[in-house]
Structure formats: C-alpha cells, structure tokens
Amino acid sequence: GITMNNLHELLQKLPEGISDETAAVIIRLLNDLTKAWEWRYFDQIRRFEQVHLPDPFESEQPSRR
C-alpha cells in the first residue's frame, strides 16, 4: 500500500489547482491499484513456485543409493 512518505510525494506531484477532495479520491484510487497489483504479483509468484519448485513431499523421500 501507500505509506505516509509516498503520500507526501504523491501530493506534491498532483496539480496545484485540484481540491483536497479530488486529491483524496486520486490517492484512494492509487492505493487500491497498488493493492490490486500487489495481490496479482503475489499470486503470480505463488503460481510460479508451484510450477517450478519440487513438491515438498516428493523431496522428503529418502534417496536410494
């Protein structure tokens, strides 16, 4: 999500003429977008791991020598 530090930077980048309400709406939208993106990214990593990492149950079997 968006931290207070990021928030301050965002506010400085927004055009000066906009109202506080508009700024708040934009920030809320950005925050939602960030969260949605994080979840999608997290989901992709998890799926990647499921496909590419060995199953823990398989690797626990003693190796035959």
PyMOL Python script that loads the backbone (N, CA, C, O; Angstrom):
from pymol import cmd

cmd.read_pdbstr("""\
ATOM      1  N   GLY A   1       0.819  -1.207   0.000  1.00  0.00           N
ATOM      2  CA  GLY A   1       0.000   0.000   0.000  1.00  0.00           C
ATOM      3  C   GLY A   1       0.853   1.258   0.000  1.00  0.00           C
ATOM      4  O   GLY A   1       2.074   1.208  -0.152  1.00  0.00           O
ATOM      5  N   ILE A   2       0.193   2.357   0.170  1.00  0.00           N
ATOM      6  CA  ILE A   2       0.868   3.637   0.118  1.00  0.00           C
ATOM      7  C   ILE A   2       1.213   4.085   1.533  1.00  0.00           C
ATOM      8  O   ILE A   2       0.348   4.135   2.407  1.00  0.00           O
ATOM      9  N   THR A   3       2.481   4.409   1.751  1.00  0.00           N
ATOM     10  CA  THR A   3       2.908   4.875   3.068  1.00  0.00           C
ATOM     11  C   THR A   3       2.739   6.386   3.167  1.00  0.00           C
ATOM     12  O   THR A   3       2.496   7.056   2.163  1.00  0.00           O
ATOM     13  N   MET A   4       2.868   6.920   4.374  1.00  0.00           N
ATOM     14  CA  MET A   4       2.730   8.368   4.550  1.00  0.00           C
ATOM     15  C   MET A   4       3.798   9.113   3.757  1.00  0.00           C
ATOM     16  O   MET A   4       3.548  10.206   3.250  1.00  0.00           O
ATOM     17  N   ASN A   5       4.982   8.525   3.649  1.00  0.00           N
ATOM     18  CA  ASN A   5       6.061   9.150   2.893  1.00  0.00           C
ATOM     19  C   ASN A   5       5.700   9.239   1.416  1.00  0.00           C
ATOM     20  O   ASN A   5       5.842  10.292   0.795  1.00  0.00           O
ATOM     21  N   ASN A   6       5.229   8.116   0.858  1.00  0.00           N
ATOM     22  CA  ASN A   6       4.786   8.110  -0.533  1.00  0.00           C
ATOM     23  C   ASN A   6       3.667   9.107  -0.736  1.00  0.00           C
ATOM     24  O   ASN A   6       3.604   9.797  -1.753  1.00  0.00           O
ATOM     25  N   LEU A   7       2.779   9.172   0.254  1.00  0.00           N
ATOM     26  CA  LEU A   7       1.615  10.038   0.190  1.00  0.00           C
ATOM     27  C   LEU A   7       2.060  11.481   0.002  1.00  0.00           C
ATOM     28  O   LEU A   7       1.495  12.211  -0.812  1.00  0.00           O
ATOM     29  N   HIS A   8       3.065  11.883   0.749  1.00  0.00           N
ATOM     30  CA  HIS A   8       3.570  13.256   0.669  1.00  0.00           C
ATOM     31  C   HIS A   8       4.124  13.529  -0.725  1.00  0.00           C
ATOM     32  O   HIS A   8       3.867  14.585  -1.304  1.00  0.00           O
ATOM     33  N   GLU A   9       4.890  12.572  -1.267  1.00  0.00           N
ATOM     34  CA  GLU A   9       5.438  12.718  -2.612  1.00  0.00           C
ATOM     35  C   GLU A   9       4.325  12.815  -3.639  1.00  0.00           C
ATOM     36  O   GLU A   9       4.375  13.644  -4.548  1.00  0.00           O
ATOM     37  N   LEU A  10       3.302  11.947  -3.486  1.00  0.00           N
ATOM     38  CA  LEU A  10       2.170  11.962  -4.410  1.00  0.00           C
ATOM     39  C   LEU A  10       1.478  13.314  -4.401  1.00  0.00           C
ATOM     40  O   LEU A  10       1.161  13.869  -5.453  1.00  0.00           O
ATOM     41  N   LEU A  11       1.246  13.838  -3.202  1.00  0.00           N
ATOM     42  CA  LEU A  11       0.555  15.123  -3.083  1.00  0.00           C
ATOM     43  C   LEU A  11       1.330  16.226  -3.787  1.00  0.00           C
ATOM     44  O   LEU A  11       0.735  17.132  -4.371  1.00  0.00           O
ATOM     45  N   GLN A  12       2.652  16.154  -3.735  1.00  0.00           N
ATOM     46  CA  GLN A  12       3.459  17.179  -4.389  1.00  0.00           C
ATOM     47  C   GLN A  12       3.386  17.052  -5.910  1.00  0.00           C
ATOM     48  O   GLN A  12       3.530  18.046  -6.622  1.00  0.00           O
ATOM     49  N   LYS A  13       3.164  15.833  -6.411  1.00  0.00           N
ATOM     50  CA  LYS A  13       3.114  15.637  -7.859  1.00  0.00           C
ATOM     51  C   LYS A  13       1.760  16.002  -8.447  1.00  0.00           C
ATOM     52  O   LYS A  13       1.651  16.264  -9.645  1.00  0.00           O
ATOM     53  N   LEU A  14       0.714  16.020  -7.597  1.00  0.00           N
ATOM     54  CA  LEU A  14      -0.617  16.356  -8.096  1.00  0.00           C
ATOM     55  C   LEU A  14      -0.664  17.830  -8.484  1.00  0.00           C
ATOM     56  O   LEU A  14       0.008  18.658  -7.869  1.00  0.00           O
ATOM     57  N   PRO A  15      -1.461  18.162  -9.512  1.00  0.00           N
ATOM     58  CA  PRO A  15      -1.583  19.563  -9.936  1.00  0.00           C
ATOM     59  C   PRO A  15      -2.064  20.447  -8.783  1.00  0.00           C
ATOM     60  O   PRO A  15      -2.844  20.001  -7.941  1.00  0.00           O
ATOM     61  N   GLU A  16      -1.601  21.692  -8.747  1.00  0.00           N
ATOM     62  CA  GLU A  16      -1.895  22.560  -7.602  1.00  0.00           C
ATOM     63  C   GLU A  16      -3.348  22.990  -7.550  1.00  0.00           C
ATOM     64  O   GLU A  16      -3.870  23.267  -6.470  1.00  0.00           O
ATOM     65  N   GLY A  17      -4.017  23.051  -8.702  1.00  0.00           N
ATOM     66  CA  GLY A  17      -5.365  23.595  -8.745  1.00  0.00           C
ATOM     67  C   GLY A  17      -6.454  22.687  -8.194  1.00  0.00           C
ATOM     68  O   GLY A  17      -7.588  23.127  -8.005  1.00  0.00           O
ATOM     69  N   ILE A  18      -6.124  21.419  -7.934  1.00  0.00           N
ATOM     70  CA  ILE A  18      -7.195  20.491  -7.551  1.00  0.00           C
ATOM     71  C   ILE A  18      -7.529  20.614  -6.074  1.00  0.00           C
ATOM     72  O   ILE A  18      -6.692  21.003  -5.259  1.00  0.00           O
ATOM     73  N   SER A  19      -8.762  20.278  -5.747  1.00  0.00           N
ATOM     74  CA  SER A  19      -9.231  20.387  -4.367  1.00  0.00           C
ATOM     75  C   SER A  19      -8.713  19.221  -3.532  1.00  0.00           C
ATOM     76  O   SER A  19      -8.224  18.227  -4.070  1.00  0.00           O
ATOM     77  N   ASP A  20      -8.824  19.353  -2.224  1.00  0.00           N
ATOM     78  CA  ASP A  20      -8.430  18.278  -1.313  1.00  0.00           C
ATOM     79  C   ASP A  20      -9.248  17.020  -1.575  1.00  0.00           C
ATOM     80  O   ASP A  20      -8.731  15.904  -1.510  1.00  0.00           O
ATOM     81  N   GLU A  21     -10.542  17.215  -1.875  1.00  0.00           N
ATOM     82  CA  GLU A  21     -11.411  16.060  -2.136  1.00  0.00           C
ATOM     83  C   GLU A  21     -10.908  15.285  -3.347  1.00  0.00           C
ATOM     84  O   GLU A  21     -10.829  14.057  -3.327  1.00  0.00           O
ATOM     85  N   THR A  22     -10.570  16.023  -4.401  1.00  0.00           N
ATOM     86  CA  THR A  22     -10.073  15.372  -5.617  1.00  0.00           C
ATOM     87  C   THR A  22      -8.774  14.637  -5.330  1.00  0.00           C
ATOM     88  O   THR A  22      -8.582  13.501  -5.764  1.00  0.00           O
ATOM     89  N   ALA A  23      -7.889  15.293  -4.599  1.00  0.00           N
ATOM     90  CA  ALA A  23      -6.616  14.668  -4.237  1.00  0.00           C
ATOM     91  C   ALA A  23      -6.860  13.386  -3.453  1.00  0.00           C
ATOM     92  O   ALA A  23      -6.213  12.366  -3.691  1.00  0.00           O
ATOM     93  N   ALA A  24      -7.805  13.450  -2.509  1.00  0.00           N
ATOM     94  CA  ALA A  24      -8.112  12.277  -1.689  1.00  0.00           C
ATOM     95  C   ALA A  24      -8.624  11.130  -2.549  1.00  0.00           C
ATOM     96  O   ALA A  24      -8.252   9.974  -2.342  1.00  0.00           O
ATOM     97  N   VAL A  25      -9.479  11.456  -3.516  1.00  0.00           N
ATOM     98  CA  VAL A  25     -10.022  10.421  -4.405  1.00  0.00           C
ATOM     99  C   VAL A  25      -8.906   9.797  -5.229  1.00  0.00           C
ATOM    100  O   VAL A  25      -8.834   8.576  -5.362  1.00  0.00           O
ATOM    101  N   ILE A  26      -8.038  10.635  -5.782  1.00  0.00           N
ATOM    102  CA  ILE A  26      -6.924  10.134  -6.598  1.00  0.00           C
ATOM    103  C   ILE A  26      -6.033   9.222  -5.764  1.00  0.00           C
ATOM    104  O   ILE A  26      -5.630   8.151  -6.217  1.00  0.00           O
ATOM    105  N   ILE A  27      -5.729   9.656  -4.540  1.00  0.00           N
ATOM    106  CA  ILE A  27      -4.861   8.859  -3.670  1.00  0.00           C
ATOM    107  C   ILE A  27      -5.514   7.531  -3.326  1.00  0.00           C
ATOM    108  O   ILE A  27      -4.850   6.495  -3.291  1.00  0.00           O
ATOM    109  N   ARG A  28      -6.837   7.563  -3.068  1.00  0.00           N
ATOM    110  CA  ARG A  28      -7.534   6.320  -2.755  1.00  0.00           C
ATOM    111  C   ARG A  28      -7.477   5.366  -3.946  1.00  0.00           C
ATOM    112  O   ARG A  28      -7.254   4.167  -3.783  1.00  0.00           O
ATOM    113  N   LEU A  29      -7.680   5.913  -5.140  1.00  0.00           N
ATOM    114  CA  LEU A  29      -7.616   5.080  -6.346  1.00  0.00           C
ATOM    115  C   LEU A  29      -6.229   4.475  -6.508  1.00  0.00           C
ATOM    116  O   LEU A  29      -6.088   3.285  -6.788  1.00  0.00           O
ATOM    117  N   LEU A  30      -5.208   5.303  -6.329  1.00  0.00           N
ATOM    118  CA  LEU A  30      -3.834   4.810  -6.453  1.00  0.00           C
ATOM    119  C   LEU A  30      -3.557   3.723  -5.427  1.00  0.00           C
ATOM    120  O   LEU A  30      -2.903   2.724  -5.727  1.00  0.00           O
ATOM    121  N   ASN A  31      -4.055   3.925  -4.223  1.00  0.00           N
ATOM    122  CA  ASN A  31      -3.855   2.948  -3.160  1.00  0.00           C
ATOM    123  C   ASN A  31      -4.515   1.620  -3.527  1.00  0.00           C
ATOM    124  O   ASN A  31      -3.921   0.555  -3.354  1.00  0.00           O
ATOM    125  N   ASP A  32      -5.755   1.691  -4.038  1.00  0.00           N
ATOM    126  CA  ASP A  32      -6.460   0.472  -4.456  1.00  0.00           C
ATOM    127  C   ASP A  32      -5.714  -0.222  -5.584  1.00  0.00           C
ATOM    128  O   ASP A  32      -5.580  -1.446  -5.589  1.00  0.00           O
ATOM    129  N   LEU A  33      -5.229   0.561  -6.538  1.00  0.00           N
ATOM    130  CA  LEU A  33      -4.476  -0.002  -7.660  1.00  0.00           C
ATOM    131  C   LEU A  33      -3.229  -0.709  -7.159  1.00  0.00           C
ATOM    132  O   LEU A  33      -2.908  -1.814  -7.597  1.00  0.00           O
ATOM    133  N   THR A  34      -2.527  -0.059  -6.233  1.00  0.00           N
ATOM    134  CA  THR A  34      -1.309  -0.648  -5.677  1.00  0.00           C
ATOM    135  C   THR A  34      -1.612  -1.977  -5.013  1.00  0.00           C
ATOM    136  O   THR A  34      -0.894  -2.957  -5.212  1.00  0.00           O
ATOM    137  N   LYS A  35      -2.689  -2.012  -4.214  1.00  0.00           N
ATOM    138  CA  LYS A  35      -3.059  -3.248  -3.521  1.00  0.00           C
ATOM    139  C   LYS A  35      -3.408  -4.337  -4.518  1.00  0.00           C
ATOM    140  O   LYS A  35      -2.967  -5.478  -4.385  1.00  0.00           O
ATOM    141  N   ALA A  36      -4.206  -3.977  -5.523  1.00  0.00           N
ATOM    142  CA  ALA A  36      -4.619  -4.959  -6.532  1.00  0.00           C
ATOM    143  C   ALA A  36      -3.394  -5.507  -7.248  1.00  0.00           C
ATOM    144  O   ALA A  36      -3.306  -6.707  -7.509  1.00  0.00           O
ATOM    145  N   TRP A  37      -2.441  -4.622  -7.566  1.00  0.00           N
ATOM    146  CA  TRP A  37      -1.248  -5.054  -8.280  1.00  0.00           C
ATOM    147  C   TRP A  37      -0.414  -5.980  -7.399  1.00  0.00           C
ATOM    148  O   TRP A  37       0.101  -6.995  -7.868  1.00  0.00           O
ATOM    149  N   GLU A  38      -0.281  -5.624  -6.113  1.00  0.00           N
ATOM    150  CA  GLU A  38       0.489  -6.470  -5.196  1.00  0.00           C
ATOM    151  C   GLU A  38      -0.103  -7.867  -5.123  1.00  0.00           C
ATOM    152  O   GLU A  38       0.631  -8.855  -5.141  1.00  0.00           O
ATOM    153  N   TRP A  39      -1.437  -7.959  -5.040  1.00  0.00           N
ATOM    154  CA  TRP A  39      -2.074  -9.265  -4.945  1.00  0.00           C
ATOM    155  C   TRP A  39      -1.848 -10.071  -6.206  1.00  0.00           C
ATOM    156  O   TRP A  39      -1.587 -11.273  -6.147  1.00  0.00           O
ATOM    157  N   ARG A  40      -1.949  -9.396  -7.369  1.00  0.00           N
ATOM    158  CA  ARG A  40      -1.754 -10.103  -8.626  1.00  0.00           C
ATOM    159  C   ARG A  40      -0.320 -10.616  -8.699  1.00  0.00           C
ATOM    160  O   ARG A  40      -0.075 -11.755  -9.095  1.00  0.00           O
ATOM    161  N   TYR A  41       0.606  -9.774  -8.320  1.00  0.00           N
ATOM    162  CA  TYR A  41       2.015 -10.115  -8.343  1.00  0.00           C
ATOM    163  C   TYR A  41       2.291 -11.289  -7.409  1.00  0.00           C
ATOM    164  O   TYR A  41       2.986 -12.238  -7.774  1.00  0.00           O
ATOM    165  N   PHE A  42       1.740 -11.214  -6.201  1.00  0.00           N
ATOM    166  CA  PHE A  42       1.895 -12.274  -5.210  1.00  0.00           C
ATOM    167  C   PHE A  42       1.347 -13.589  -5.760  1.00  0.00           C
ATOM    168  O   PHE A  42       1.965 -14.642  -5.609  1.00  0.00           O
ATOM    169  N   ASP A  43       0.184 -13.514  -6.396  1.00  0.00           N
ATOM    170  CA  ASP A  43      -0.457 -14.698  -6.960  1.00  0.00           C
ATOM    171  C   ASP A  43       0.413 -15.305  -8.055  1.00  0.00           C
ATOM    172  O   ASP A  43       0.538 -16.527  -8.145  1.00  0.00           O
ATOM    173  N   GLN A  44       1.018 -14.454  -8.890  1.00  0.00           N
ATOM    174  CA  GLN A  44       1.878 -14.952  -9.964  1.00  0.00           C
ATOM    175  C   GLN A  44       3.110 -15.645  -9.399  1.00  0.00           C
ATOM    176  O   GLN A  44       3.529 -16.687  -9.903  1.00  0.00           O
ATOM    177  N   ILE A  45       3.685 -15.072  -8.360  1.00  0.00           N
ATOM    178  CA  ILE A  45       4.859 -15.690  -7.730  1.00  0.00           C
ATOM    179  C   ILE A  45       4.491 -17.056  -7.165  1.00  0.00           C
ATOM    180  O   ILE A  45       5.224 -18.029  -7.336  1.00  0.00           O
ATOM    181  N   ARG A  46       3.337 -17.114  -6.484  1.00  0.00           N
ATOM    182  CA  ARG A  46       2.907 -18.374  -5.876  1.00  0.00           C
ATOM    183  C   ARG A  46       2.701 -19.434  -6.956  1.00  0.00           C
ATOM    184  O   ARG A  46       3.094 -20.589  -6.792  1.00  0.00           O
ATOM    185  N   ARG A  47       2.076 -19.022  -8.066  1.00  0.00           N
ATOM    186  CA  ARG A  47       1.838 -19.983  -9.138  1.00  0.00           C
ATOM    187  C   ARG A  47       3.156 -20.440  -9.760  1.00  0.00           C
ATOM    188  O   ARG A  47       3.331 -21.615 -10.084  1.00  0.00           O
ATOM    189  N   PHE A  48       4.078 -19.489  -9.919  1.00  0.00           N
ATOM    190  CA  PHE A  48       5.389 -19.816 -10.473  1.00  0.00           C
ATOM    191  C   PHE A  48       6.087 -20.842  -9.583  1.00  0.00           C
ATOM    192  O   PHE A  48       6.678 -21.803 -10.077  1.00  0.00           O
ATOM    193  N   GLU A  49       6.014 -20.631  -8.262  1.00  0.00           N
ATOM    194  CA  GLU A  49       6.655 -21.554  -7.327  1.00  0.00           C
ATOM    195  C   GLU A  49       6.016 -22.928  -7.392  1.00  0.00           C
ATOM    196  O   GLU A  49       6.713 -23.940  -7.330  1.00  0.00           O
ATOM    197  N   GLN A  50       4.688 -22.976  -7.517  1.00  0.00           N
ATOM    198  CA  GLN A  50       4.007 -24.267  -7.587  1.00  0.00           C
ATOM    199  C   GLN A  50       4.476 -25.052  -8.808  1.00  0.00           C
ATOM    200  O   GLN A  50       4.634 -26.272  -8.757  1.00  0.00           O
ATOM    201  N   VAL A  51       4.699 -24.325  -9.913  1.00  0.00           N
ATOM    202  CA  VAL A  51       5.082 -24.999 -11.149  1.00  0.00           C
ATOM    203  C   VAL A  51       6.551 -25.414 -11.115  1.00  0.00           C
ATOM    204  O   VAL A  51       6.897 -26.508 -11.562  1.00  0.00           O
ATOM    205  N   HIS A  52       7.420 -24.543 -10.585  1.00  0.00           N
ATOM    206  CA  HIS A  52       8.861 -24.756 -10.749  1.00  0.00           C
ATOM    207  C   HIS A  52       9.567 -25.358  -9.546  1.00  0.00           C
ATOM    208  O   HIS A  52      10.655 -25.915  -9.690  1.00  0.00           O
ATOM    209  N   LEU A  53       8.976 -25.261  -8.369  1.00  0.00           N
ATOM    210  CA  LEU A  53       9.644 -25.848  -7.211  1.00  0.00           C
ATOM    211  C   LEU A  53       9.168 -27.274  -6.997  1.00  0.00           C
ATOM    212  O   LEU A  53       7.995 -27.575  -7.219  1.00  0.00           O
ATOM    213  N   PRO A  54      10.067 -28.159  -6.568  1.00  0.00           N
ATOM    214  CA  PRO A  54       9.660 -29.548  -6.334  1.00  0.00           C
ATOM    215  C   PRO A  54       8.650 -29.636  -5.202  1.00  0.00           C
ATOM    216  O   PRO A  54       8.666 -28.827  -4.274  1.00  0.00           O
ATOM    217  N   ASP A  55       7.798 -30.598  -5.288  1.00  0.00           N
ATOM    218  CA  ASP A  55       6.807 -30.826  -4.239  1.00  0.00           C
ATOM    219  C   ASP A  55       7.533 -31.249  -2.965  1.00  0.00           C
ATOM    220  O   ASP A  55       8.351 -32.168  -3.015  1.00  0.00           O
ATOM    221  N   PRO A  56       7.262 -30.614  -1.828  1.00  0.00           N
ATOM    222  CA  PRO A  56       7.987 -30.955  -0.589  1.00  0.00           C
ATOM    223  C   PRO A  56       7.850 -32.422  -0.202  1.00  0.00           C
ATOM    224  O   PRO A  56       8.777 -32.997   0.369  1.00  0.00           O
ATOM    225  N   PHE A  57       6.709 -33.036  -0.504  1.00  0.00           N
ATOM    226  CA  PHE A  57       6.506 -34.434  -0.129  1.00  0.00           C
ATOM    227  C   PHE A  57       7.406 -35.354  -0.943  1.00  0.00           C
ATOM    228  O   PHE A  57       7.898 -36.362  -0.437  1.00  0.00           O
ATOM    229  N   GLU A  58       7.616 -35.004  -2.197  1.00  0.00           N
ATOM    230  CA  GLU A  58       8.477 -35.841  -3.038  1.00  0.00           C
ATOM    231  C   GLU A  58       9.925 -35.773  -2.574  1.00  0.00           C
ATOM    232  O   GLU A  58      10.626 -36.785  -2.565  1.00  0.00           O
ATOM    233  N   SER A  59      10.378 -34.569  -2.186  1.00  0.00           N
ATOM    234  CA  SER A  59      11.790 -34.408  -1.841  1.00  0.00           C
ATOM    235  C   SER A  59      12.123 -35.007  -0.475  1.00  0.00           C
ATOM    236  O   SER A  59      13.298 -35.189  -0.155  1.00  0.00           O
ATOM    237  N   GLU A  60      11.108 -35.316   0.335  1.00  0.00           N
ATOM    238  CA  GLU A  60      11.379 -35.868   1.661  1.00  0.00           C
ATOM    239  C   GLU A  60      11.650 -37.372   1.629  1.00  0.00           C
ATOM    240  O   GLU A  60      12.148 -37.930   2.607  1.00  0.00           O
ATOM    241  N   GLN A  61      11.333 -38.020   0.534  1.00  0.00           N
ATOM    242  CA  GLN A  61      11.602 -39.461   0.446  1.00  0.00           C
ATOM    243  C   GLN A  61      13.111 -39.702   0.476  1.00  0.00           C
ATOM    244  O   GLN A  61      13.868 -38.990  -0.184  1.00  0.00           O
ATOM    245  N   PRO A  62      13.547 -40.701   1.240  1.00  0.00           N
ATOM    246  CA  PRO A  62      14.998 -40.973   1.291  1.00  0.00           C
ATOM    247  C   PRO A  62      15.511 -41.379  -0.088  1.00  0.00           C
ATOM    248  O   PRO A  62      14.867 -42.140  -0.809  1.00  0.00           O
ATOM    249  N   SER A  63      16.679 -40.857  -0.435  1.00  0.00           N
ATOM    250  CA  SER A  63      17.220 -41.199  -1.753  1.00  0.00           C
ATOM    251  C   SER A  63      17.775 -42.614  -1.727  1.00  0.00           C
ATOM    252  O   SER A  63      18.433 -43.013  -0.766  1.00  0.00           O
ATOM    253  N   ARG A  64      17.509 -43.365  -2.778  1.00  0.00           N
ATOM    254  CA  ARG A  64      18.010 -44.746  -2.845  1.00  0.00           C
ATOM    255  C   ARG A  64      19.428 -44.732  -3.375  1.00  0.00           C
ATOM    256  O   ARG A  64      19.719 -44.099  -4.390  1.00  0.00           O
ATOM    257  N   ARG A  65      20.315 -45.441  -2.674  1.00  0.00           N
ATOM    258  CA  ARG A  65      21.702 -45.456  -3.141  1.00  0.00           C
ATOM    259  C   ARG A  65      22.073 -46.834  -3.628  1.00  0.00           C
ATOM    260  O   ARG A  65      23.204 -47.051  -4.062  1.00  0.00           O
TER     261      ARG A  65
END
""", "prot")
cmd.dss("prot")
cmd.show_as("cartoon", "prot")
cmd.util.cbc("prot")
cmd.orient("prot")
